[in-house]
Amino acid sequence: MLLGIWLPAPLMMTINGTFTGGGFARAGGLRSAAVGTALFPVYALLMSAYDGTLFALLLASAGLVAGAVLGRPRRVAHPPGREH
């Protein structure tokens, strides 16, 4: 799930920048999106800071990690199927 957020982030931010005159609206936009996708962890973090979505990116990532850690099944002290 984290890859589903972080991997397409550079492409989505490039598309978002197109509407304000950047991104695909300028020369080298496709190359920028390709390089950003190849370097997605660094690029997504930096561009989300410029884009204003850094807090949302970090909150979603922390929420997924916390959900995975806290949502694990608890270990039982006795074997399953035995009544105590």
Buried (B, 14 or more C-beta within 10 A) or exposed (E): EEEEBBEBBBBBBBBBBBEEEBBBEEEEBEEBBEEBBEEBEEBBBBBBEEBEBBEEBEEBBEEBEEEEEEEEEEEEEEEEEEEE
